[in-house]
Amino acid sequence: MNALKNKVQLIGNLGNDPEIIAMENGSKLAKFSMATNESYKNASGERVTETQWHNIVAWGKTAEIAENYLVKGKEIAIEGKLTSRSYETKDGDKRYITEIRCTELLMLGK
């Protein structure tokens, strides 16, 4: 049951080509956004689609796969965990961000 404490699984489309960052130790980091859509009918019976955007980060081999095969618009499935961090802007403002650290990546569609 421990593995289920912080687990995220999403299917959606890439919002951008992955940004690849090469680390000093030779490993790679991939950052990209992913959109998931959910449709439902509102009280008036009209179909409504809501889009949620997710920030994804991948390290190592998963980042290399993202670098070589992922492009904007591609449908993928990911598995990972939620992570939160903060950083300071150049103006000294503190910002908070929630990301999904991708540990598994599956390419879908054509």
MMTF fields as JSON, N, C-alpha, C and O atoms, coordinates in Angstrom:
{
  "mmtfVersion": "1.0.0",
  "mmtfProducer": "UNKNOWN",
  "numBonds": 439,
  "numAtoms": 440,
  "numGroups": 110,
  "numChains": 1,
  "numModels": 1,
  "chainsPerModel": [1],
  "groupsPerChain": [110],
  "chainIdList": ["A"],
  "bondAtomList": [4, 2, 8, 6, 12, 10, 16, 14, 20, 18, 24, 22, 28, 26, 32, 30, 36, 34, 40, 38, 44, 42, 48, 46, 52, 50, 56, 54, 60, 58, 64, 62, 68, 66, 72, 70, 76, 74, 80, 78, 84, 82, 88, 86, 92, 90, 96, 94, 100, 98, 104, 102, 108, 106, 112, 110, 116, 114, 120, 118, 124, 122, 128, 126, 132, 130, 136, 134, 140, 138, 144, 142, 148, 146, 152, 150, 156, 154, 160, 158, 164, 162, 168, 166, 172, 170, 176, 174, 180, 178, 184, 182, 188, 186, 192, 190, 196, 194, 200, 198, 204, 202, 208, 206, 212, 210, 216, 214, 220, 218, 224, 222, 228, 226, 232, 230, 236, 234, 240, 238, 244, 242, 248, 246, 252, 250, 256, 254, 260, 258, 264, 262, 268, 266, 272, 270, 276, 274, 280, 278, 284, 282, 288, 286, 292, 290, 296, 294, 300, 298, 304, 302, 308, 306, 312, 310, 316, 314, 320, 318, 324, 322, 328, 326, 332, 330, 336, 334, 340, 338, 344, 342, 348, 346, 352, 350, 356, 354, 360, 358, 364, 362, 368, 366, 372, 370, 376, 374, 380, 378, 384, 382, 388, 386, 392, 390, 396, 394, 400, 398, 404, 402, 408, 406, 412, 410, 416, 414, 420, 418, 424, 422, 428, 426, 432, 430, 436, 434],
  "bondOrderList": [1, 1, 1, 1, 1, 1, 1, 1, 1, 1, 1, 1, 1, 1, 1, 1, 1, 1, 1, 1, 1, 1, 1, 1, 1, 1, 1, 1, 1, 1, 1, 1, 1, 1, 1, 1, 1, 1, 1, 1, 1, 1, 1, 1, 1, 1, 1, 1, 1, 1, 1, 1, 1, 1, 1, 1, 1, 1, 1, 1, 1, 1, 1, 1, 1, 1, 1, 1, 1, 1, 1, 1, 1, 1, 1, 1, 1, 1, 1, 1, 1, 1, 1, 1, 1, 1, 1, 1, 1, 1, 1, 1, 1, 1, 1, 1, 1, 1, 1, 1, 1, 1, 1, 1, 1, 1, 1, 1, 1],
  "groupList": [{"groupName": "MET", "atomNameList": ["N", "CA", "C", "O"], "elementList": ["N", "C", "C", "O"], "formalChargeList": [0, 0, 0, 0], "bondAtomList": [1, 0, 2, 1, 3, 2], "bondOrderList": [1, 1, 2], "singleLetterCode": "M", "chemCompType": "L-PEPTIDE LINKING"}, {"groupName": "ASN", "atomNameList": ["N", "CA", "C", "O"], "elementList": ["N", "C", "C", "O"], "formalChargeList": [0, 0, 0, 0], "bondAtomList": [1, 0, 2, 1, 3, 2], "bondOrderList": [1, 1, 2], "singleLetterCode": "N", "chemCompType": "L-PEPTIDE LINKING"}, {"groupName": "ALA", "atomNameList": ["N", "CA", "C", "O"], "elementList": ["N", "C", "C", "O"], "formalChargeList": [0, 0, 0, 0], "bondAtomList": [1, 0, 2, 1, 3, 2], "bondOrderList": [1, 1, 2], "singleLetterCode": "A", "chemCompType": "L-PEPTIDE LINKING"}, {"groupName": "LEU", "atomNameList": ["N", "CA", "C", "O"], "elementList": ["N", "C", "C", "O"], "formalChargeList": [0, 0, 0, 0], "bondAtomList": [1, 0, 2, 1, 3, 2], "bondOrderList": [1, 1, 2], "singleLetterCode": "L", "chemCompType": "L-PEPTIDE LINKING"}, {"groupName": "LYS", "atomNameList": ["N", "CA", "C", "O"], "elementList": ["N", "C", "C", "O"], "formalChargeList": [0, 0, 0, 0], "bondAtomList": [1, 0, 2, 1, 3, 2], "bondOrderList": [1, 1, 2], "singleLetterCode": "K", "chemCompType": "L-PEPTIDE LINKING"}, {"groupName": "VAL", "atomNameList": ["N", "CA", "C", "O"], "elementList": ["N", "C", "C", "O"], "formalChargeList": [0, 0, 0, 0], "bondAtomList": [1, 0, 2, 1, 3, 2], "bondOrderList": [1, 1, 2], "singleLetterCode": "V", "chemCompType": "L-PEPTIDE LINKING"}, {"groupName": "GLN", "atomNameList": ["N", "CA", "C", "O"], "elementList": ["N", "C", "C", "O"], "formalChargeList": [0, 0, 0, 0], "bondAtomList": [1, 0, 2, 1, 3, 2], "bondOrderList": [1, 1, 2], "singleLetterCode": "Q", "chemCompType": "L-PEPTIDE LINKING"}, {"groupName": "ILE", "atomNameList": ["N", "CA", "C", "O"], "elementList": ["N", "C", "C", "O"], "formalChargeList": [0, 0, 0, 0], "bondAtomList": [1, 0, 2, 1, 3, 2], "bondOrderList": [1, 1, 2], "singleLetterCode": "I", "chemCompType": "L-PEPTIDE LINKING"}, {"groupName": "GLY", "atomNameList": ["N", "CA", "C", "O"], "elementList": ["N", "C", "C", "O"], "formalChargeList": [0, 0, 0, 0], "bondAtomList": [1, 0, 2, 1, 3, 2], "bondOrderList": [1, 1, 2], "singleLetterCode": "G", "chemCompType": "PEPTIDE LINKING"}, {"groupName": "ASP", "atomNameList": ["N", "CA", "C", "O"], "elementList": ["N", "C", "C", "O"], "formalChargeList": [0, 0, 0, 0], "bondAtomList": [1, 0, 2, 1, 3, 2], "bondOrderList": [1, 1, 2], "singleLetterCode": "D", "chemCompType": "L-PEPTIDE LINKING"}, {"groupName": "PRO", "atomNameList": ["N", "CA", "C", "O"], "elementList": ["N", "C", "C", "O"], "formalChargeList": [0, 0, 0, 0], "bondAtomList": [1, 0, 2, 1, 3, 2], "bondOrderList": [1, 1, 2], "singleLetterCode": "P", "chemCompType": "L-PEPTIDE LINKING"}, {"groupName": "GLU", "atomNameList": ["N", "CA", "C", "O"], "elementList": ["N", "C", "C", "O"], "formalChargeList": [0, 0, 0, 0], "bondAtomList": [1, 0, 2, 1, 3, 2], "bondOrderList": [1, 1, 2], "singleLetterCode": "E", "chemCompType": "L-PEPTIDE LINKING"}, {"groupName": "SER", "atomNameList": ["N", "CA", "C", "O"], "elementList": ["N", "C", "C", "O"], "formalChargeList": [0, 0, 0, 0], "bondAtomList": [1, 0, 2, 1, 3, 2], "bondOrderList": [1, 1, 2], "singleLetterCode": "S", "chemCompType": "L-PEPTIDE LINKING"}, {"groupName": "PHE", "atomNameList": ["N", "CA", "C", "O"], "elementList": ["N", "C", "C", "O"], "formalChargeList": [0, 0, 0, 0], "bondAtomList": [1, 0, 2, 1, 3, 2], "bondOrderList": [1, 1, 2], "singleLetterCode": "F", "chemCompType": "L-PEPTIDE LINKING"}, {"groupName": "THR", "atomNameList": ["N", "CA", "C", "O"], "elementList": ["N", "C", "C", "O"], "formalChargeList": [0, 0, 0, 0], "bondAtomList": [1, 0, 2, 1, 3, 2], "bondOrderList": [1, 1, 2], "singleLetterCode": "T", "chemCompType": "L-PEPTIDE LINKING"}, {"groupName": "TYR", "atomNameList": ["N", "CA", "C", "O"], "elementList": ["N", "C", "C", "O"], "formalChargeList": [0, 0, 0, 0], "bondAtomList": [1, 0, 2, 1, 3, 2], "bondOrderList": [1, 1, 2], "singleLetterCode": "Y", "chemCompType": "L-PEPTIDE LINKING"}, {"groupName": "ARG", "atomNameList": ["N", "CA", "C", "O"], "elementList": ["N", "C", "C", "O"], "formalChargeList": [0, 0, 0, 0], "bondAtomList": [1, 0, 2, 1, 3, 2], "bondOrderList": [1, 1, 2], "singleLetterCode": "R", "chemCompType": "L-PEPTIDE LINKING"}, {"groupName": "TRP", "atomNameList": ["N", "CA", "C", "O"], "elementList": ["N", "C", "C", "O"], "formalChargeList": [0, 0, 0, 0], "bondAtomList": [1, 0, 2, 1, 3, 2], "bondOrderList": [1, 1, 2], "singleLetterCode": "W", "chemCompType": "L-PEPTIDE LINKING"}, {"groupName": "HIS", "atomNameList": ["N", "CA", "C", "O"], "elementList": ["N", "C", "C", "O"], "formalChargeList": [0, 0, 0, 0], "bondAtomList": [1, 0, 2, 1, 3, 2], "bondOrderList": [1, 1, 2], "singleLetterCode": "H", "chemCompType": "L-PEPTIDE LINKING"}, {"groupName": "CYS", "atomNameList": ["N", "CA", "C", "O"], "elementList": ["N", "C", "C", "O"], "formalChargeList": [0, 0, 0, 0], "bondAtomList": [1, 0, 2, 1, 3, 2], "bondOrderList": [1, 1, 2], "singleLetterCode": "C", "chemCompType": "L-PEPTIDE LINKING"}],
  "groupTypeList": [0, 1, 2, 3, 4, 1, 4, 5, 6, 3, 7, 8, 1, 3, 8, 1, 9, 10, 11, 7, 7, 2, 0, 11, 1, 8, 12, 4, 3, 2, 4, 13, 12, 0, 2, 14, 1, 11, 12, 15, 4, 1, 2, 12, 8, 11, 16, 5, 14, 11, 14, 6, 17, 18, 1, 7, 5, 2, 17, 8, 4, 14, 2, 11, 7, 2, 11, 1, 15, 3, 5, 4, 8, 4, 11, 7, 2, 7, 11, 8, 4, 3, 14, 12, 16, 12, 15, 11, 14, 4, 9, 8, 9, 4, 16, 15, 7, 14, 11, 7, 16, 19, 14, 11, 3, 3, 0, 3, 8, 4],
  "groupIdList": [1, 2, 3, 4, 5, 6, 7, 8, 9, 10, 11, 12, 13, 14, 15, 16, 17, 18, 19, 20, 21, 22, 23, 24, 25, 26, 27, 28, 29, 30, 31, 32, 33, 34, 35, 36, 37, 38, 39, 40, 41, 42, 43, 44, 45, 46, 47, 48, 49, 50, 51, 52, 53, 54, 55, 56, 57, 58, 59, 60, 61, 62, 63, 64, 65, 66, 67, 68, 69, 70, 71, 72, 73, 74, 75, 76, 77, 78, 79, 80, 81, 82, 83, 84, 85, 86, 87, 88, 89, 90, 91, 92, 93, 94, 95, 96, 97, 98, 99, 100, 101, 102, 103, 104, 105, 106, 107, 108, 109, 110],
  "secStructList": [7, 4, 4, 4, 1, 1, 7, 3, 3, 3, 3, 3, 3, 3, 1, 1, 7, 7, 3, 3, 3, 3, 7, 6, 6, 1, 7, 3, 3, 3, 3, 3, 3, 3, 3, 3, 3, 3, 3, 3, 3, 7, 6, 6, 1, 7, 3, 3, 3, 3, 3, 3, 3, 3, 3, 3, 3, 3, 3, 2, 2, 2, 2, 2, 2, 2, 2, 2, 2, 7, 7, 6, 6, 7, 3, 3, 3, 3, 3, 3, 3, 3, 3, 3, 3, 3, 3, 3, 7, 6, 6, 1, 7, 3, 3, 3, 3, 3, 3, 3, 3, 3, 3, 3, 3, 3, 3, 7, 7, 7],
  "xCoordList": [0.815, 0.0, 0.856, 0.362, 2.113, 2.991, 3.136, 3.243, 3.143, 3.343, 2.176, 2.319, 1.04, -0.144, -0.267, -1.232, 0.665, 0.539, 0.704, 0.027, 1.569, 1.77, 2.008, 3.149, 0.92, 1.0, 0.035, -1.132, 0.546, -0.256, -0.173, 0.914, -1.304, -1.351, -2.213, -3.349, -1.662, -2.374, -2.247, -1.233, -3.284, -3.243, -3.646, -4.681, -2.81, -3.109, -2.168, -1.494, -2.132, -1.325, -0.288, -0.534, 0.88, 1.946, 1.587, 1.097, 1.833, 1.553, 2.729, 2.586, 3.9, 5.101, 6.133, 6.018, 7.139, 8.259, 8.997, 9.071, 9.54, 10.266, 11.472, 12.18, 11.688, 12.9, 13.905, 13.632, 15.054, 16.059, 17.215, 17.768, 17.566, 18.673, 19.708, 19.398, 20.933, 22.024, 22.693, 23.12, 22.78, 23.394, 24.905, 25.395, 25.633, 27.089, 27.571, 28.628, 26.789, 27.193, 26.852, 27.088, 26.293, 25.978, 24.532, 24.089, 23.772, 22.363, 21.548, 22.031, 20.316, 19.45, 18.165, 17.698, 17.613, 16.336, 15.446, 15.857, 14.227, 13.247, 12.092, 11.591, 11.673, 10.517, 9.53, 9.916, 8.253, 7.227, 5.881, 5.706, 4.928, 3.568, 2.679, 2.942, 1.633, 0.707, -0.715, -0.996, -1.603, -3.011, -3.858, -3.709, -4.751, -5.749, -7.118, -7.335, -8.035, -9.377, -10.413, -10.31, -11.41, -12.529, -13.82, -13.995, -14.718, -15.983, -17.15, -17.148, -18.138, -19.356, -20.491, -20.26, -21.718, -22.877, -23.285, -23.412, -23.488, -23.893, -25.388, -26.062, -25.902, -27.316, -28.24, -29.378, -27.779, -28.574, -28.482, -29.133, -27.686, -27.536, -26.476, -26.324, -25.742, -24.689, -23.404, -23.082, -22.686, -21.422, -20.326, -20.129, -19.628, -18.57, -17.267, -17.247, -16.186, -14.876, -13.967, -13.808, -13.373, -12.423, -11.027, -10.817, -10.082, -8.689, -7.878, -7.96, -7.096, -6.166, -4.751, -4.459, -3.871, -2.478, -1.605, -1.79, -0.655, 0.23, 1.685, 2.042, 2.513, 3.947, 4.611, 4.443, 5.357, 5.982, 7.498, 8.018, 8.209, 9.665, 10.061, 9.452, 11.082, 11.586, 13.105, 13.72, 13.706, 15.158, 15.715, 14.983, 16.995, 17.715, 17.201, 16.992, 16.998, 16.552, 15.19, 14.944, 14.313, 12.987, 13.127, 12.396, 14.047, 14.3, 14.862, 14.518, 15.723, 16.286, 15.21, 15.23, 14.272, 13.152, 12.308, 11.905, 12.048, 11.282, 12.0, 11.373, 13.316, 14.1, 14.031, 13.923, 14.094, 14.169, 12.823, 12.767, 11.744, 10.477, 9.281, 8.287, 9.337, 8.151, 8.173, 9.2, 7.009, 6.821, 5.467, 4.572, 5.337, 4.091, 2.902, 2.948, 1.829, 0.609, 0.547, -0.541, 1.68, 1.725, 0.915, 0.99, 0.138, -0.631, 0.256, 0.879, 0.305, 1.13, 0.386, -0.592, 0.874, 0.437, 1.67, 2.751, 1.502, 2.624, 2.213, 1.034, 3.219, 3.026, 4.145, 5.283, 3.833, 4.844, 4.283, 3.319, 4.902, 4.434, 4.422, 5.175, 3.562, 3.474, 4.641, 4.988, 5.237, 6.278, 5.989, 5.47, 6.323, 6.145, 7.479, 8.254, 7.732, 8.961, 8.705, 7.682, 9.642, 9.547, 10.859, 11.899, 10.785, 11.977, 11.756, 10.629, 12.843, 12.768, 12.979, 13.866, 12.158, 12.317, 13.479, 14.022, 13.847, 14.917, 14.564, 15.449, 13.253, 12.798, 12.707, 12.349, 13.031, 12.999, 11.658, 11.483, 10.703, 9.396, 9.507, 10.172, 8.861, 8.872, 7.707, 6.569, 7.984, 6.968, 6.928, 7.938, 5.748, 5.559, 5.079, 4.308, 5.532, 5.144, 4.926, 5.659, 3.911, 3.66, 3.927, 3.429, 4.718, 5.084, 4.818, 4.644, 4.793, 4.719, 6.072, 6.522, 6.716, 7.989, 7.674, 7.244, 7.892, 7.528, 8.548, 9.749, 8.048, 8.916, 8.639, 9.489, 7.456, 7.076, 6.444, 5.691, 6.751, 6.248, 5.854, 6.628, 4.636, 4.14, 3.596, 2.755, 4.084, 3.601, 2.359, 2.347, 1.331, 0.056, -0.201, 0.554, -1.244, -1.624, -0.627, 0.126, -0.638, 0.21, 1.524, 2.354],
  "yCoordList": [-1.203, 0.0, 1.264, 2.329, 1.18, 2.356, 2.98, 4.201, 2.17, 2.692, 3.571, 4.331, 3.487, 4.248, 5.59, 6.314, 5.94, 7.176, 8.429, 9.426, 8.408, 9.574, 9.066, 8.93, 8.788, 8.226, 8.96, 9.158, 9.364, 10.089, 9.35, 8.956, 9.159, 8.586, 9.498, 9.811, 9.927, 10.837, 10.388, 9.816, 10.652, 10.49, 11.833, 12.395, 12.344, 13.641, 13.949, 13.064, 15.221, 15.666, 16.687, 17.51, 16.607, 17.547, 18.94, 19.118, 19.933, 21.312, 22.002, 23.082, 21.366, 21.944, 20.837, 19.756, 21.113, 20.183, 20.191, 21.232, 19.053, 19.023, 19.964, 20.072, 20.633, 21.427, 20.493, 19.945, 20.31, 19.377, 20.154, 21.065, 19.785, 20.417, 19.335, 18.337, 19.54, 18.6, 19.02, 20.165, 18.091, 18.372, 18.169, 17.503, 18.738, 18.626, 17.184, 16.837, 16.342, 14.939, 14.064, 12.857, 14.672, 13.925, 13.481, 13.106, 13.511, 13.116, 14.242, 15.366, 13.935, 14.913, 15.108, 14.223, 16.298, 16.668, 17.139, 17.968, 16.611, 17.055, 17.729, 17.213, 18.89, 19.61, 19.826, 20.243, 19.543, 19.801, 19.932, 19.532, 20.501, 20.619, 19.6, 19.177, 19.224, 18.209, 18.647, 19.116, 18.49, 18.856, 17.604, 16.665, 17.599, 16.543, 17.193, 18.31, 16.495, 17.017, 16.15, 14.923, 16.815, 16.115, 16.729, 17.947, 15.883, 16.368, 15.914, 14.821, 16.785, 16.46, 17.321, 18.265, 16.981, 17.779, 18.636, 18.141, 19.931, 20.835, 20.72, 19.885, 21.55, 21.497, 21.759, 21.288, 22.495, 22.791, 21.686, 21.767, 20.657, 19.569, 19.819, 19.024, 20.924, 21.229, 20.503, 20.359, 20.053, 19.365, 20.4, 21.333, 20.227, 21.137, 20.348, 19.256, 20.898, 20.263, 21.183, 22.358, 20.638, 21.387, 20.845, 19.632, 21.737, 21.351, 21.737, 22.869, 20.794, 21.034, 20.915, 20.004, 21.822, 21.787, 21.319, 21.733, 20.455, 19.865, 20.088, 19.94, 20.443, 20.582, 19.237, 18.681, 18.721, 17.41, 17.578, 18.365, 16.83, 16.758, 15.287, 14.449, 14.989, 13.615, 13.659, 14.594, 12.657, 12.596, 11.347, 10.388, 11.361, 10.178, 9.61, 10.338, 8.281, 7.589, 8.089, 8.205, 8.383, 8.892, 10.242, 10.516, 11.077, 12.361, 12.151, 12.892, 11.149, 10.861, 10.391, 10.758, 9.581, 9.14, 10.355, 10.479, 11.24, 12.457, 13.296, 13.814, 13.427, 14.221, 13.65, 14.401, 12.332, 11.689, 11.465, 11.399, 11.347, 10.914, 11.833, 11.702, 12.748, 13.55, 14.878, 15.55, 15.237, 16.522, 17.097, 16.366, 18.388, 19.07, 18.379, 18.047, 18.162, 17.554, 16.046, 15.474, 15.376, 13.919, 13.462, 14.061, 12.391, 11.817, 10.843, 9.958, 11.02, 10.154, 9.775, 10.414, 8.726, 8.348, 8.426, 7.978, 8.995, 9.07, 8.545, 8.507, 8.146, 7.776, 8.426, 8.484, 8.909, 9.559, 9.953, 9.361, 10.976, 11.454, 12.971, 13.619, 13.533, 14.975, 15.475, 14.888, 16.569, 17.231, 18.724, 19.267, 19.377, 20.823, 21.435, 20.852, 22.621, 23.329, 24.828, 25.265, 25.594, 27.046, 27.574, 26.92, 28.768, 29.434, 30.937, 31.402, 31.692, 33.143, 33.689, 33.24, 34.661, 35.315, 36.313, 36.553, 36.88, 37.885, 39.098, 39.78, 39.364, 40.5, 40.167, 41.024, 38.918, 38.519, 37.988, 37.721, 37.829, 37.272, 35.759, 35.107, 35.206, 33.764, 33.153, 33.604, 32.132, 31.444, 29.971, 29.385, 29.394, 27.984, 27.268, 27.822, 26.047, 25.275, 23.817, 23.261, 23.223, 21.79, 21.128, 21.569, 20.066, 19.344, 17.863, 17.391, 17.153, 15.697, 15.173, 15.447, 14.417, 13.793, 12.468, 11.51, 12.433, 11.282, 10.156, 10.358, 8.97, 7.797, 6.775, 5.936, 6.842, 5.952, 6.784, 7.717, 6.445, 7.21, 6.23, 5.348, 6.398, 5.532, 6.428, 7.292, 6.216, 6.996, 6.327, 5.117, 7.113, 6.6, 7.189, 8.042, 6.746, 7.31, 6.959, 5.992, 7.765, 7.476, 8.193, 8.059],
  "zCoordList": [0.0, 0.0, 0.0, -0.372, 0.402, 0.414, -0.958, -1.066, -2.013, -3.374, -3.818, -4.776, -3.155, -3.565, -2.853, -3.093, -1.999, -1.237, -2.088, -1.837, -3.068, -3.937, -5.348, -5.79, -6.049, -7.392, -8.303, -7.968, -9.475, -10.455, -11.779, -12.202, -12.434, -13.772, -14.633, -14.276, -15.776, -16.663, -18.108, -18.508, -18.881, -20.33, -20.91, -20.551, -21.819, -22.407, -23.553, -24.08, -23.933, -25.067, -24.618, -23.736, -25.251, -24.942, -25.419, -26.534, -24.565, -24.909, -25.575, -26.148, -25.495, -26.091, -26.298, -25.721, -27.122, -27.23, -25.894, -25.241, -25.481, -24.205, -24.22, -25.222, -23.106, -22.897, -22.235, -21.167, -22.855, -22.356, -21.738, -22.355, -20.523, -19.817, -19.511, -18.86, -19.983, -19.711, -18.403, -18.256, -17.464, -16.178, -16.264, -17.176, -15.324, -15.321, -15.216, -15.742, -14.532, -14.354, -15.557, -15.532, -16.621, -17.83, -17.934, -19.02, -16.83, -16.906, -17.526, -17.664, -17.896, -18.549, -17.765, -17.047, -17.931, -17.346, -18.485, -19.298, -18.546, -19.543, -18.813, -17.814, -19.32, -18.779, -19.913, -21.005, -19.657, -20.657, -19.975, -18.824, -20.707, -20.187, -20.88, -22.006, -20.187, -20.694, -20.373, -19.27, -21.339, -21.153, -21.038, -21.82, -20.054, -19.953, -20.1, -19.631, -20.748, -20.987, -20.301, -20.273, -19.751, -19.132, -19.666, -19.636, -20.151, -20.702, -19.832, -19.266, -19.747, -19.01, -19.562, -20.317, -19.173, -19.559, -18.367, -17.247, -18.619, -17.536, -17.283, -17.886, -16.399, -16.024, -17.208, -17.21, -18.208, -19.402, -20.445, -21.486, -20.181, -21.127, -22.192, -23.12, -22.06, -23.032, -22.653, -21.473, -23.655, -23.424, -23.14, -23.918, -22.036, -21.616, -21.507, -20.94, -22.047, -21.934, -21.138, -21.469, -20.087, -19.274, -19.516, -19.529, -19.704, -19.908, -18.686, -18.21, -18.181, -17.079, -17.619, -18.394, -17.22, -17.643, -16.495, -15.35, -16.81, -15.809, -16.213, -17.382, -15.247, -15.476, -15.183, -14.098, -16.144, -16.023, -16.066, -16.856, -15.207, -15.263, -15.302, -14.636, -16.085, -16.191, -16.144, -16.658, -15.535, -15.377, -16.047, -16.291, -16.339, -16.801, -18.105, -19.076, -18.12, -19.342, -19.804, -21.005, -18.865, -19.237, -19.948, -20.9, -19.499, -20.152, -21.557, -22.478, -21.725, -23.045, -24.015, -25.19, -23.532, -24.37, -24.774, -25.931, -23.823, -24.123, -25.175, -26.098, -25.032, -25.978, -27.393, -28.362, -27.512, -28.826, -29.507, -30.735, -28.748, -29.347, -29.133, -29.847, -28.188, -27.895, -28.637, -28.721, -29.173, -29.835, -29.417, -28.993, -29.543, -29.201, -29.858, -31.042, -29.083, -29.595, -29.429, -29.504, -29.204, -29.088, -27.878, -26.805, -28.065, -26.969, -26.204, -26.79, -24.882, -24.044, -22.769, -22.382, -22.135, -20.79, -19.904, -20.288, -18.725, -17.796, -16.432, -16.08, -15.685, -14.294, -13.511, -13.977, -12.339, -11.526, -10.189, -9.705, -9.581, -8.284, -8.259, -8.986, -7.419, -7.263, -6.424, -5.4, -6.878, -6.1, -6.094, -7.069, -5.005, -4.885, -4.499, -3.741, -5.036, -4.7, -4.799, -5.325, -4.289, -4.387, -4.935, -4.854, -5.493, -6.021, -5.947, -5.774, -6.08, -6.072, -7.471, -8.197, -7.845, -9.136, -9.048, -7.969, -10.182, -10.212, -9.36, -8.843, -9.214, -8.41, -6.928, -6.119, -6.563, -5.157, -4.684, -3.495, -5.607, -5.234, -5.101, -5.906, -4.091, -3.906, -4.673, -4.541, -5.47, -6.271, -5.878, -5.487, -5.992, -5.689, -6.937, -7.722, -7.12, -8.302, -7.901, -7.084, -8.492, -8.321, -9.656, -10.691, -9.628, -10.835, -10.631, -9.508, -11.731, -11.677, -12.123, -13.236, -11.246, -11.601, -12.283, -11.642, -13.579, -14.411, -14.251, -14.428, -13.913, -13.798, -14.898, -15.197, -15.497, -16.595, -17.685, -17.408, -18.936, -20.071, -21.17, -21.541, -21.685, -22.764, -23.867, -23.62, -25.086, -26.215, -26.803, -27.033, -27.04, -27.564, -28.939, -29.403, -29.579, -30.867, -31.96, -31.85, -33.017, -34.182, -34.106, -35.006]
}
